[in-house]
Amino acid sequence: MGVPAIAVSLCGSSHFHTAAQVVKKVVEGAKVRPLPVDRILNINVPDCAYDELKGWQVTRLGARHRAEDMIHDVDPRGHSIYWIGPPGAKQDAGPGTDFYAIETQCVSLTPLQVDLTAHDTLAALAQWVTSETEQ
């Protein structure tokens, strides 16, 4: 819709005040230097006191191995429900990633784009579609 967005995660369950202070700083900064439209600023905050933060890092997304299998269960009314299995182990968690920032007790700021299209694959896929429909 042409409006930038912010997503915030506290990597734990204790120091919500730290996450609130981080968000306040980001929003104040965005008033002076607005975020680009059609972008999401993904913020991950370590679960520690604000004065224990070791800094702020601009990061890229790390990656995990595939999540574990779905877990089937039944709700109290007898309907099947499915839970996503636990996330896989960290696969790409080195310097420059959001995982690394959190492990080093830094705030992670990762700019995300809304368009997930694999633009470099469009032409090849169009050729495949053309060849399949001509047969």
C-alpha angles and dihedrals in degrees: 000000000000095000123116117236137204126213118192131193127183105211093222138011109263116062104056089146089064091052090049091052091049092050091048090054092047093049092047089050092048089056089061098035108021121216116248116264119255090031133112119209106214110203123191117188125197116237097249140099114287093245089054093061111118094209145288126287132193103222147176123233115275119216136234132207114257114296119254119266123289116272116228120210139155124242122225090269092056097255121139115250129183130210124200108246121245114290117267123254119280110276103173108028104135131124113314095033129109089241091056093049091054092045089054091048095251130134110252119218113188120178111215129193123222097219107080093176114136092228093182089062099050097089095047092048091049089053091050092050091048093051092046094049093048092060 
